[in-house]
């Protein structure tokens, strides 16, 4: 399993004010981009701040300065002021993700300039046209941090918890063409795991953890949904196109 390879790319993300958080994973070191669940990114709307700290290294907090959501996932403040996407409709709830397969977001961390202009490690994304049924997968996250575990401070030991299982079910878009929107997997998860990376034994990101489908099964949007979110935004699409060109050289 590729847990040791993925571990340096995993981050605890949360609101210091509220003392709650989740998990994210770096997907682009040069642009300082993390992938997480949309409902974790929503902490920035709820509490006016979102910070990230890297797994295991006692790094300082880094502020989240930008968030990208899927176009189809409108976000609103409590007074229904539009933050992202379509105008609010009657009885809409700003922090509810009604479609699990849309529960994905991309975060950008602040630039520390000369101190740390890029991030140290990232996880590669699996191809968007793969199917993963029956594959062995692992998950690294921060369950119960801010709940049972004390809120971490810079320099504190911060250790993600690893678990593993198998992809039990794929649902969603056009499985015949190799496109699945949601993966269910035999890993039981807890609050704080939201946004955690689900990855294959060779270290490729295949899904972002969203929640539990049943008591013993985790569930999350597949990498297809993350690629889809990236491709909806010109600035993200350009960054990953350049990244792919460099990697082919």
C-alpha positions, -999 to 999 in steps of 0.1 A, spaced: 0 0 0 12 35 -8 3 51 25 39 63 33 41 79 -2 8 97 1 12 107 38 33 139 32 7 152 8 -22 150 34 -34 181 53 -57 188 83 -80 217 73 -103 236 95 -115 267 113 -95 278 143 -125 298 156 -149 269 155 -124 242 164 -137 218 137 -121 205 106 -116 178 80 -89 165 57 -75 175 23 -47 163 0 -23 182 -22 -28 177 -60 -6 205 -73 26 215 -54 35 246 -76 1 261 -74 -5 250 -37 -38 233 -45 -56 208 -23 -86 187 -30 -112 182 -3 -150 177 2 -172 207 -5 -188 205 29 -153 209 44 -146 239 22 -179 253 34 -162 260 68 -147 291 51 -182 304 45 -195 294 79 -167 308 99 -150 333 76 -117 314 77 -101 281 67 -65 270 75 -44 239 66 -16 221 84 5 193 68 5 158 82 33 148 105 58 176 101 49 203 126 44 228 98 28 262 104 -8 269 96 -14 281 60 -45 301 52 -68 290 24 -71 320 0 -94 306 -27 -120 279 -32 -133 264 -64 -166 244 -63 -184 225 -91 -206 249 -111 -237 228 -101 -231 233 -64 -243 268 -54 -231 281 -20 -247 309 -1 -242 327 32 -268 324 59 -287 355 46 -287 338 11 -261 361 -4 -246 342 -33 -210 330 -28 -207 306 -56 -229 295 -85 -266 300 -91 -287 325 -72 -304 309 -41 -339 295 -43 -365 295 -16 -356 273 14 -321 266 0 -295 257 27 -261 271 21 -240 244 37 -259 213 25 -245 192 -3 -277 176 -18 -259 155 -44 -230 134 -28 -212 131 -61 -208 169 -62 -192 169 -27 -158 180 -39 -138 213 -39 -103 226 -47 -85 249 -22 -55 272 -28 -32 279 1 -15 312 6 20 318 -8 48 321 18 70 335 -9 107 328 0 98 306 30 78 279 11 66 290 -23 55 255 -33 43 225 -13 65 195 -6 45 166 -19 14 158 -40 -7 128 -50 -12 121 -87 -48 118 -100 -60 86 -115 -73 88 -151 -109 100 -152 -120 71 -175 -110 43 -151 -133 20 -131 -122 7 -97 -146 -20 -86 -128 -46 -65 -96 -26 -63 -77 -24 -30 -77 11 -16 -64 31 13 -76 62 31 -56 87 52 -75 113 74 -79 130 107 -110 115 124 -121 133 156 -95 161 155 -111 191 172 -136 167 188 -118 140 209 -83 151 199 -71 185 209 -70 212 183 -35 211 168 -10 240 171 21 247 150 48 223 161 24 198 176 25 162 163 -2 157 137 -6 122 125 -31 110 99 -48 77 105 -46 50 78 -73 24 70 -77 2 40 -104 -19 22 -119 -25 -12 -141 -6 -36 -175 -23 -31 -197 -4 -56 -195 22 -83 -225 43 -91 -233 73 -113 -226 83 -148 -223 59 -177 -204 29 -162 -203 13 -197 -180 41 -208 -158 38 -177 -172 68 -158 -184 65 -122 -195 94 -101 -194 78 -66 -173 50 -50 -185 30 -20 -157 13 -1 -153 -11 29 -137 15 52 -157 28 81 -151 65 86 -157 92 113 -161 130 114 -128 146 105 -122 121 77 -143 142 53 -122 153 24 -96 125 29 -80 109 -1 -89 74 -12 -60 60 -32 -49 28 -49 -20 6 -39 2 24 -64 -6 58 -49 -32 73 -73 -61 94 -60 -94 77 -70 -120 95 -47 -125 121 -20 -142 108 11 -176 124 17 -194 103 44 -207 69 53 -232 52 30 -240 27 57 -224 22 91 -195 1 77 -190 16 43 -175 49 32 -186 68 2 -172 97 -19 -171 114 -53 -148 97 -77 -117 113 -93 -140 118 -124 -159 144 -104 -126 161 -93 -114 162 -129 -148 176 -139 -145 204 -113 -110 212 -126 -121 214 -162 -150 237 -154 -127 265 -143 -103 280 -169 -76 289 -143 -75 253 -129 -77 238 -163 -47 258 -175 -26 249 -144 -32 212 -149 -26 214 -187 8 230 -181 15 204 -153 8 176 -178 30 191 -205 59 194 -180 55 158 -168 56 145 -204 90 161 -211 
